[in-house]
Amino acid sequence: MTQQELHNQRLLREAEHAVLRMHTRRHFIKESAMGLGGLALATLFGCSQKKSASPIVFDPAHPLAPRQPPFLAKAKSVIYLHMAGAPSQLELFDYKPELAKMDGQLCPPSLLEGKRFAFIRGVPKMLGPQAKFAQHGESRAWVSENMPHLASIVDEISFLKAVSTDQFNHGPAQLLVHTGSPRLGRASLGSWVTYGLGTENENLPGFVVLTSGGKNPDAGKSVWGSGFLPSVYQGVQCRSEGDPVLFIKDPDGMSRDLRKASINAINEVNAEEYKQYNDPEILSRISQYEMAYKMQISVPEVMNINNEPQYIHDMYGTKPGQACLANNILLARKLVEKGVRFVQIFDWGWDSHGTDSSLAIDIGFINKCRQTDKAVTALILDLKQRGLLDETLVIWGGEFGRTPMMENREGKQNPYKGRDHHTEAFTIWMAGAGVKKGFSYGETDEIGYSAISGKVDCFDVQATILDQLGFDHEQFTYDFQGRPFRLTDVKGRVIEEILV
């Protein structure tokens, strides 16, 4: 082949390649135009792909520094109201007229076979609803007469009517709700949130716990512990009566300047120890000493409800100077207003077995409803009027539900009406940041025994809370003992149905 022929072939191949490149570009632009547009729209509307979240950058020297979540967040803070002991959904939100018709009848064997209960022995009797129900608001939500104030704001709430659990004893069930495991050792929900987001107020803890009802929850303080996370992220328990935190005042004979000098000296020793052992927990300890010093000024101020106007006290039903649920709920509003990320309220006393009047479903239970109804309603309205509800996620619920049959203990006759623990269906409600208003998801059967649609579990609730705070629960992990741990373990899905 001559030189001229070789030259011509080379020119022909270059022309073919040029045409191919032009065709490829035209084809890509023409055929993929909708795909490019879709990607652009997804970016504009915040539909980011949750595939590669940035890991949390933990700075041991500043563990509570405010951080941005990896994804778009609807909520900046959380108020979780846990009614320890498990309130009966059948006397509050799950209206079952068919159950009323069965009142006093022997329980069908099919409801007992292969099931585990805490105290039911033998064949119990069915127990109809011990309250009258009515529909309220534009959403026509069913609410009992036990919650007359809450009934007025149902159009602000999303109900989860078919929540389930696999734990039927209080302690393990409470641990599961708040730590993702029925066993000790896991980090609590509030600790995870504070680890991920820090706090917006350097003078206050990121995670505050308030208790009422005279006792701590059955699971103890582990339900607000930090587990394997650095200890700086555990909940700080405050009190609504007396000093908000024990030993927050300087001892007699110690001035504030002397206290500061003491803390500086202790932290100098800690700093030297850190240089020697390089243990990040030592830096957390230094940060906690400094936080404790700042809290001496900031905590008494924010925990003081006496300076609230009278209309607020009337609205919440507070009792300044006493330890009560209403005071704690008002304090929760004050704390999130000051930048606290997570406020956990535990109210003990909702265990409705019927063994005495305080535990009777038609006596003690009604009293507990009266204690919470007005204050919880006031919280939603108060957050809304202050423009905080759109960025604060409020959750209300217990650790499991109550059976549609009456409790029946072998060899013992309950003097009052009561219901046993029930794992298959109970109600939780949410309100605020990113949650649909006036909505109900999930349904139980005609007697409120089992979920027939929209069934969710504790992991789903946890995943949804984290999602509203800007975290993908599957990627939000912490390495411990050789593997990444997450709050939801290996389960959970975001309950998209209740989200805006």
C-alpha positions as CSV (number, residue, x, y, z in Angstrom):
1,M,0.0,0.0,0.0
2,T,1.4,3.4,-1.0
3,Q,2.1,6.2,1.3
4,Q,-0.8,8.1,-0.2
5,E,-3.3,5.3,0.5
6,L,-2.1,5.0,4.1
7,H,-2.6,8.7,4.6
8,N,-6.1,8.5,3.1
9,Q,-7.1,5.7,5.5
10,R,-5.8,7.6,8.5
11,L,-7.9,10.7,7.5
12,L,-11.0,8.4,7.0
13,R,-10.6,6.9,10.5
14,E,-10.2,10.4,12.1
15,A,-13.3,11.6,10.3
16,E,-15.3,8.5,11.5
17,H,-14.1,9.1,15.1
18,A,-15.2,12.8,14.8
19,V,-18.6,11.8,13.6
20,L,-18.9,9.2,16.4
21,R,-18.0,11.8,19.0
22,M,-20.5,14.2,17.6
23,H,-23.2,11.5,17.6
24,T,-22.4,10.5,21.1
25,R,-22.6,14.1,22.4
26,R,-25.9,14.7,20.5
27,H,-27.3,11.4,21.7
28,F,-26.4,12.2,25.3
29,I,-27.8,15.6,25.3
30,K,-31.0,14.7,23.4
31,E,-31.8,11.4,25.0
32,S,-30.7,12.3,28.6
33,A,-32.3,15.8,28.7
34,M,-35.1,14.6,31.0
35,G,-32.6,12.8,33.3
36,L,-30.4,16.0,33.6
37,G,-33.6,18.0,34.4
38,G,-34.6,15.5,36.9
39,L,-31.3,15.7,38.7
40,A,-31.4,19.5,38.7
41,L,-35.0,19.5,40.1
42,A,-34.0,16.9,42.8
43,T,-31.2,19.3,43.9
44,L,-33.5,22.3,43.9
45,F,-36.1,20.5,46.0
46,G,-33.7,19.1,48.5
47,C,-34.0,15.5,47.3
48,S,-30.4,14.6,48.0
49,Q,-29.4,11.0,47.7
50,K,-28.7,9.5,51.2
51,K,-25.7,7.4,50.0
52,S,-22.6,9.0,51.4
53,A,-23.3,11.0,54.6
54,S,-20.3,12.8,56.0
55,P,-19.1,11.1,59.3
56,I,-19.6,13.0,62.5
57,V,-16.3,14.8,63.3
58,F,-15.9,14.4,67.1
59,D,-13.7,17.0,68.6
60,P,-12.9,15.8,72.2
61,A,-11.8,19.3,73.2
62,H,-15.2,20.8,72.2
63,P,-17.6,17.8,72.2
64,L,-20.8,20.0,72.5
65,A,-19.9,22.4,69.7
66,P,-22.9,22.9,67.4
67,R,-22.8,20.8,64.3
68,Q,-24.8,20.7,61.1
69,P,-26.6,17.4,60.3
70,P,-25.5,15.7,57.0
71,F,-29.0,16.1,55.4
72,L,-31.8,18.7,55.3
73,A,-33.4,18.9,58.8
74,K,-36.9,19.9,59.7
75,A,-36.3,19.8,63.4
76,K,-33.7,21.6,65.5
77,S,-34.8,20.2,68.9
78,V,-36.9,17.4,70.4
79,I,-39.2,17.2,73.4
80,Y,-40.0,13.6,74.2
81,L,-42.8,13.1,76.8
82,H,-42.7,9.5,78.0
83,M,-45.6,8.4,80.2
84,A,-43.7,5.7,82.2
85,G,-45.9,2.7,82.9
86,A,-47.8,2.7,79.5
87,P,-51.1,4.6,79.2
88,S,-54.1,2.8,77.9
89,Q,-54.8,3.6,74.3
90,L,-58.3,2.2,74.7
91,E,-59.2,5.0,77.1
92,L,-57.5,7.7,75.1
93,F,-57.3,7.6,71.3
94,D,-58.3,4.1,70.0
95,Y,-62.1,4.1,70.0
96,K,-63.5,0.6,69.9
97,P,-67.4,0.4,70.1
98,E,-67.3,-3.3,69.5
99,L,-65.2,-3.8,72.6
100,A,-67.9,-2.0,74.6
101,K,-70.4,-4.7,73.4
102,M,-68.1,-7.4,74.7
103,D,-67.7,-5.9,78.2
104,G,-67.8,-8.6,80.9
105,Q,-67.7,-11.5,78.5
106,L,-65.1,-14.2,78.8
107,C,-62.1,-13.6,76.6
108,P,-62.1,-15.8,73.4
109,P,-59.4,-18.5,73.6
110,S,-57.9,-17.3,70.3
111,L,-56.7,-14.1,72.0
112,L,-54.7,-16.1,74.6
113,E,-53.3,-19.0,72.7
114,G,-49.5,-18.7,72.1
115,K,-49.4,-15.2,73.7
116,R,-47.4,-13.9,76.6
117,F,-48.7,-11.5,79.2
118,A,-47.2,-10.0,82.3
119,F,-50.0,-10.9,84.8
120,I,-53.0,-12.5,83.0
121,R,-53.6,-16.0,84.2
122,G,-56.5,-18.3,83.3
123,V,-59.4,-16.9,81.3
124,P,-60.0,-13.2,81.9
125,K,-63.0,-11.1,81.1
126,M,-63.2,-8.5,78.3
127,L,-63.2,-4.9,79.5
128,G,-65.0,-2.3,77.5
129,P,-63.7,1.3,77.1
130,Q,-63.9,3.1,80.5
131,A,-64.4,6.5,78.9
132,K,-66.7,8.3,76.4
133,F,-65.3,9.2,73.0
134,A,-66.1,11.9,70.5
135,Q,-64.6,13.2,67.2
136,H,-62.8,16.5,67.2
137,G,-61.4,19.1,64.8
138,E,-61.4,19.1,61.0
139,S,-59.5,15.8,61.1
140,R,-62.4,14.2,63.1
141,A,-59.9,12.4,65.3
142,W,-61.4,10.3,68.1
143,V,-60.3,11.4,71.6
144,S,-61.8,10.4,74.9
145,E,-63.2,12.6,77.6
146,N,-60.0,12.0,79.6
147,M,-58.2,14.5,77.3
148,P,-60.6,17.4,76.8
149,H,-57.8,20.0,76.3
150,L,-55.8,17.8,73.9
151,A,-59.0,17.2,71.9
152,S,-59.0,20.9,71.0
153,I,-55.6,20.7,69.2
154,V,-55.9,17.4,67.3
155,D,-55.5,19.2,64.1
156,E,-51.8,19.9,65.1
157,I,-51.1,16.2,65.8
158,S,-50.2,13.0,63.9
159,F,-51.3,9.8,65.6
160,L,-49.5,6.5,65.2
161,K,-52.3,4.0,66.1
162,A,-50.5,0.7,65.5
163,V,-47.1,0.9,67.2
164,S,-45.8,-2.5,68.4
165,T,-43.0,-3.8,70.5
166,D,-41.6,-7.2,71.5
167,Q,-41.0,-6.4,75.2
168,F,-43.9,-6.8,77.7
169,N,-42.0,-5.8,81.0
170,H,-41.6,-2.1,81.7
171,G,-37.8,-1.9,82.1
172,P,-36.8,-3.7,78.9
173,A,-39.6,-2.0,77.0
174,Q,-38.4,1.5,78.1
175,L,-34.8,0.6,77.2
176,L,-36.0,-0.5,73.8
177,V,-37.9,2.7,73.1
178,H,-35.0,5.0,74.2
179,T,-31.8,3.0,73.4
180,G,-32.8,0.6,70.7
181,S,-32.1,-2.4,72.8
182,P,-33.9,-4.1,75.8
183,R,-30.6,-4.7,77.4
184,L,-28.3,-2.3,79.2
185,G,-25.2,-0.7,77.6
186,R,-26.6,1.1,74.5
187,A,-26.7,4.9,74.1
188,S,-30.0,6.7,74.5
189,L,-31.8,8.6,71.8
190,G,-31.0,11.9,73.4
191,S,-27.3,11.0,73.6
192,W,-27.3,10.1,69.9
193,V,-28.9,13.4,69.0
194,T,-26.5,15.5,71.1
195,Y,-23.5,13.5,69.7
196,G,-24.7,14.3,66.2
197,L,-25.7,18.0,66.7
198,G,-24.0,19.3,69.8
199,T,-25.8,22.2,71.5
200,E,-26.6,25.7,70.4
201,N,-26.0,27.1,73.9
202,E,-22.5,26.6,75.3
203,N,-23.7,27.3,78.8
204,L,-26.3,24.5,78.9
205,P,-26.2,20.8,78.3
206,G,-27.4,19.5,75.0
207,F,-29.6,16.8,76.6
208,V,-31.7,17.6,79.7
209,V,-33.9,15.1,81.6
210,L,-36.9,16.0,83.8
211,T,-38.8,13.5,85.9
212,S,-42.1,13.6,87.7
213,G,-44.5,11.2,89.4
214,G,-42.3,10.6,92.4
215,K,-40.0,7.9,90.9
216,N,-37.5,7.3,88.1
217,P,-38.7,5.1,85.2
218,D,-38.4,1.3,85.8
219,A,-35.4,1.1,83.5
220,G,-33.5,3.5,85.7
221,K,-31.2,6.2,84.5
222,S,-29.9,4.0,81.7
223,V,-32.7,5.4,79.5
224,W,-30.8,8.6,79.3
225,G,-27.3,7.2,79.6
226,S,-24.7,7.6,76.9
227,G,-23.7,3.9,76.7
228,F,-20.6,3.5,74.5
229,L,-20.8,7.2,73.4
230,P,-18.5,9.6,75.2
231,S,-20.0,10.3,78.7
232,V,-20.4,14.0,77.9
233,Y,-23.5,13.1,75.8
234,Q,-25.5,11.5,78.6
235,G,-28.6,13.3,79.8
236,V,-28.3,15.8,82.6
237,Q,-31.1,15.3,85.1
238,C,-32.6,18.5,86.4
239,R,-35.2,19.1,89.1
240,S,-38.2,21.5,89.1
241,E,-38.1,21.7,92.9
242,G,-35.2,23.1,94.9
243,D,-31.8,23.4,93.2
244,P,-32.2,22.4,89.6
245,V,-29.0,20.3,89.7
246,L,-27.6,18.9,92.9
247,F,-24.5,20.6,94.3
248,I,-24.8,23.4,91.8
249,K,-24.2,26.1,94.5
250,D,-20.8,26.8,95.8
251,P,-20.1,25.3,99.2
252,D,-20.0,27.6,102.2
253,G,-16.7,29.5,102.3
254,M,-15.9,29.1,98.6
255,S,-16.2,32.1,96.3
256,R,-16.9,31.9,92.6
257,D,-13.3,33.0,91.9
258,L,-12.0,30.2,94.1
259,R,-14.2,27.7,92.4
260,K,-12.9,28.8,89.0
261,A,-9.3,28.6,90.2
262,S,-10.0,25.1,91.5
263,I,-11.5,24.0,88.2
264,N,-8.5,25.5,86.3
265,A,-6.1,23.5,88.5
266,I,-8.0,20.3,88.0
267,N,-8.1,20.7,84.3
268,E,-4.4,21.4,84.2
269,V,-3.8,18.1,85.8
270,N,-6.2,16.5,83.3
271,A,-4.4,18.1,80.4
272,E,-1.1,16.6,81.6
273,E,-2.8,13.2,81.9
274,Y,-4.1,13.5,78.4
275,K,-0.6,14.2,77.1
276,Q,0.6,11.1,78.7
277,Y,-2.3,8.7,77.8
278,N,-4.0,10.4,74.8
279,D,-7.4,9.2,76.1
280,P,-10.2,11.4,74.5
281,E,-12.4,10.7,77.6
282,I,-10.0,12.9,79.5
283,L,-10.7,15.8,77.2
284,S,-14.4,15.1,77.7
285,R,-13.8,15.3,81.4
286,I,-12.2,18.7,81.0
287,S,-15.2,19.9,79.0
288,Q,-17.6,18.7,81.6
289,Y,-15.8,20.6,84.4
290,E,-16.0,23.7,82.3
291,M,-19.7,23.1,81.5
292,A,-20.5,22.5,85.2
293,Y,-18.9,25.9,86.0
294,K,-21.0,27.7,83.3
295,M,-24.1,25.8,84.4
296,Q,-23.9,27.4,87.9
297,I,-25.0,30.7,86.3
298,S,-27.2,29.6,83.4
299,V,-29.1,26.7,84.8
300,P,-30.7,28.4,87.8
301,E,-31.9,31.2,85.5
302,V,-33.5,29.0,82.8
303,M,-34.9,26.6,85.3
304,N,-36.8,29.4,87.2
305,I,-40.4,29.5,86.2
306,N,-41.4,32.1,88.7
307,N,-40.6,34.9,86.3
308,E,-43.1,33.6,83.7
309,P,-46.3,35.8,83.3
310,Q,-49.4,34.7,85.1
311,Y,-51.2,33.8,81.9
312,I,-48.5,31.2,81.1
313,H,-49.0,29.6,84.6
314,D,-52.7,29.6,84.0
315,M,-52.2,28.1,80.6
316,Y,-50.0,25.2,81.8
317,G,-51.5,24.7,85.2
318,T,-48.1,25.0,86.8
319,K,-47.3,25.0,90.6
320,P,-44.1,27.0,91.2
321,G,-42.0,25.4,94.0
322,Q,-43.4,21.9,93.5
323,A,-42.2,18.9,91.6
324,C,-44.9,18.2,89.1
325,L,-45.4,17.3,85.4
326,A,-46.8,20.7,84.4
327,N,-43.7,22.5,85.7
328,N,-41.5,20.2,83.8
329,I,-43.4,20.7,80.6
330,L,-43.1,24.5,80.9
331,L,-39.4,24.0,81.6
332,A,-39.1,22.0,78.4
333,R,-40.3,24.9,76.4
334,K,-37.9,27.3,78.2
335,L,-35.0,24.9,77.5
336,V,-35.5,24.4,73.8
337,E,-36.0,28.2,73.6
338,K,-32.5,28.5,75.0
339,G,-31.0,26.1,72.5
340,V,-31.1,22.7,74.3
341,R,-31.3,20.0,71.6
342,F,-33.2,17.2,73.4
343,V,-35.5,17.4,76.5
344,Q,-36.6,14.1,77.9
345,I,-39.6,14.1,80.3
346,F,-40.4,10.9,82.2
347,D,-43.7,10.9,84.1
348,W,-44.0,7.9,86.4
349,G,-47.4,6.3,87.4
350,W,-49.2,5.2,84.3
351,D,-49.2,1.5,85.1
352,S,-53.0,0.6,85.2
353,H,-53.2,-2.9,86.7
354,G,-56.2,-2.3,89.0
355,T,-54.5,-3.6,92.0
356,D,-55.3,-0.4,94.0
357,S,-57.2,2.8,93.3
358,S,-54.1,4.6,92.1
359,L,-53.6,2.0,89.4
360,A,-57.3,1.6,88.5
361,I,-58.2,2.4,84.8
362,D,-61.3,4.3,86.0
363,I,-59.7,6.1,89.0
364,G,-55.9,6.6,89.1
365,F,-55.6,6.6,85.3
366,I,-58.1,9.5,85.1
367,N,-56.1,11.4,87.6
368,K,-52.9,11.0,85.5
369,C,-54.8,12.2,82.5
370,R,-55.8,15.4,84.3
371,Q,-52.2,16.0,85.3
372,T,-50.9,15.9,81.8
373,D,-53.8,17.0,79.5
374,K,-53.7,20.8,80.1
375,A,-49.9,21.1,80.3
376,V,-49.2,19.1,77.1
377,T,-51.9,21.1,75.2
378,A,-50.4,24.3,76.5
379,L,-46.9,23.2,75.3
380,I,-48.1,22.8,71.7
381,L,-50.0,26.1,71.7
382,D,-47.1,27.9,73.4
383,L,-44.5,26.6,71.0
384,K,-46.7,27.6,68.1
385,Q,-47.3,31.1,69.3
386,R,-43.5,31.6,69.8
387,G,-42.7,30.3,66.3
388,L,-40.9,27.3,67.8
389,L,-43.3,24.4,66.8
390,D,-42.1,24.4,63.2
391,E,-38.6,23.5,64.4
392,T,-39.4,21.5,67.5
393,L,-40.5,17.8,67.3
394,V,-42.8,16.8,70.2
395,I,-43.4,13.1,70.9
396,W,-45.9,11.7,73.4
397,G,-46.3,8.0,74.4
398,G,-45.4,5.0,76.6
399,E,-43.4,1.8,76.2
400,F,-46.3,-0.5,75.2
401,G,-50.1,-0.6,75.2
402,R,-52.9,-2.2,77.3
403,T,-55.0,-5.3,76.7
404,P,-58.6,-5.2,75.7
405,M,-59.3,-7.8,78.4
406,M,-59.3,-7.2,82.2
407,E,-56.2,-8.2,84.1
408,N,-56.7,-11.5,85.9
409,R,-54.0,-12.7,88.4
410,E,-54.2,-16.3,89.4
411,G,-55.4,-16.6,93.0
412,K,-56.0,-12.9,93.3
413,Q,-59.1,-10.9,92.6
414,N,-58.3,-7.3,91.6
415,P,-60.5,-4.9,93.6
416,Y,-60.4,-2.3,90.8
417,K,-60.5,-2.4,87.0
418,G,-57.2,-2.7,85.2
419,R,-55.6,-3.8,82.0
420,D,-52.4,-5.9,81.5
421,H,-49.3,-5.0,79.4
422,H,-49.9,-5.4,75.7
423,T,-47.2,-5.5,73.0
424,E,-49.1,-5.8,69.8
425,A,-50.7,-2.3,69.5
426,F,-50.5,1.0,71.2
427,T,-50.7,4.7,70.3
428,I,-48.0,7.4,70.1
429,W,-48.5,10.9,68.7
430,M,-46.1,13.4,67.2
431,A,-46.5,17.1,66.5
432,G,-44.3,19.9,65.2
433,A,-41.4,20.0,62.8
434,G,-42.1,18.2,59.6
435,V,-45.0,16.2,60.9
436,K,-48.4,16.2,59.1
437,K,-51.2,18.0,61.0
438,G,-54.5,16.4,61.8
439,F,-53.4,13.0,60.6
440,S,-53.8,9.4,61.8
441,Y,-51.7,6.4,60.5
442,G,-52.3,2.8,61.3
443,E,-55.4,0.9,62.5
444,T,-56.1,-1.9,65.0
445,D,-58.8,-4.5,64.8
446,E,-62.3,-4.0,66.1
447,I,-61.3,-4.6,69.7
448,G,-57.9,-2.9,69.6
449,Y,-56.0,-6.1,70.0
450,S,-53.8,-6.3,66.9
451,A,-52.7,-4.0,64.1
452,I,-54.4,-4.5,60.8
453,S,-52.7,-1.7,58.8
454,G,-49.9,0.7,59.2
455,K,-48.0,-1.3,61.7
456,V,-44.8,0.2,63.0
457,D,-42.3,-0.5,65.8
458,C,-40.0,1.4,68.1
459,F,-37.2,1.3,65.5
460,D,-39.4,3.0,63.0
461,V,-40.2,5.8,65.4
462,Q,-36.5,6.3,66.2
463,A,-35.7,6.3,62.5
464,T,-38.3,8.9,61.9
465,I,-37.1,11.2,64.7
466,L,-33.5,11.0,63.4
467,D,-34.7,11.7,59.8
468,Q,-36.4,14.9,60.9
469,L,-33.2,16.0,62.6
470,G,-31.3,15.4,59.3
471,F,-29.8,12.0,59.9
472,D,-30.1,8.7,57.9
473,H,-30.5,6.2,60.7
474,E,-28.7,3.5,58.7
475,Q,-25.6,5.7,58.3
476,F,-25.6,7.5,61.7
477,T,-23.2,5.1,63.5
478,Y,-20.5,4.9,66.1
479,D,-17.6,2.4,66.1
480,F,-17.4,0.3,69.2
481,Q,-15.8,-3.0,69.9
482,G,-14.9,-3.5,66.3
483,R,-18.1,-2.7,64.6
484,P,-20.3,0.3,63.8
485,F,-23.3,0.6,66.1
486,R,-26.5,2.6,65.3
487,L,-29.5,3.5,67.4
488,T,-31.9,1.4,65.3
489,D,-29.5,-1.6,65.2
490,V,-30.4,-3.5,62.0
491,K,-34.0,-2.5,61.7
492,G,-36.2,0.6,61.2
493,R,-37.8,2.6,58.4
494,V,-38.7,6.2,58.3
495,I,-42.5,6.5,58.6
496,E,-42.9,8.7,55.5
497,E,-46.7,8.5,55.7
498,I,-46.8,11.0,58.6
499,L,-44.3,13.4,57.3
500,V,-44.9,16.5,55.2
